Amino acid sequence: MTRYGAQYGPDITYLGVDRCDLDEPATYDGADVVVLGAPFDGGTSHRPGTRFGPQAIRATDYLPHDGSRPSLALRTDGLRDLRVVDAGDVEMYSGDIGTALPALEAAVERVARAGAIPVVLGGDHSIAFADAKGVANVLGHGRVSMIHFDAHADTGDIEFGSLWGHGQPMRRLIESGALRGDRFLQIGLRGYWPPPATLDWMAQQRMRSYEMTEIGSRGLEACLTEAFGIATDECDGVFLSVDIDVCDPGHAPGTGTPEPGGLTARQLLDSVRRICLELPVVGVDVVEVSPPYDHADITAALANRVVLEALSAIARRRRDARDGTRWDPALPLLADRPDPTPESSA
Ligand SMILES: [Mn+2]
């Protein structure tokens, strides 16, 4: 039903982790994380190419694809301390958004129902509707909050005559009842979209958007801390949606709608680390990587590391919960940081 291997290019898994088949539950029984590819750009308003995103995110890493990545900072191996498997690409024809998104939603829901965290490699941002709704279908509508990194609010109503596209998934999620508007945290917005009528709608939903102007004024850390408080209020889990265009085009040129003046790669990675260390993340997607517009693999390499940072931090969060330890970024790395499980630090 869902897995056709790779829809485009060679059939590889994320950094060499084991593959699974969503039609065979035994292949992902007990998995902590299931990677899904969503090779779709049928929701793109301007420059396409994100159908090639999943393969680029899986592959773009100069190290051996051996299913192991010990984190220098976190002292975990996100690919080994967690059971991570890759289900391949969901079949998504970019010419038919009406069948592509439901197919993805069903696949994500299946992963969430198995107790694993879906990590979806996009694909344009229209897929976030399927990703977050698929998780909320299992954990309960209204019980999952959203932390959404993006240059754009993605709350448009009708674009190019359609309800479905990469500028609208967040409105559709709220309208559907799957997610609460007042538990919707947006980070990194800037530029010249959306228009005032859309901003009015967002305010009516009580969405909270941290624009780059506010981040510059208050500092990213303060904004994140505030957002975390909202995200965990009356919600059981957090969905993390990362549009790579939240980063400045100098840090992420390979994307369809670049907007100058964004986060640095370092700020994004640190934010993803904090979110996955401090919050109960129940789903992740990384979207809008468009390899035809990339240069020197800058964007694909960053997206690969966004996924890895999330997995490393989730592994660390679980280890700390198990062992009663706490990761402290202020400790010197090699000399003084205690390592509670030396066998996994090789
Ligand atoms: Mn977006």
Residues whose N, C-alpha, C, O or C-beta is under 5 A from the ligand:
A	BS01	MN	H125 D150 H152 D154 H166 D243
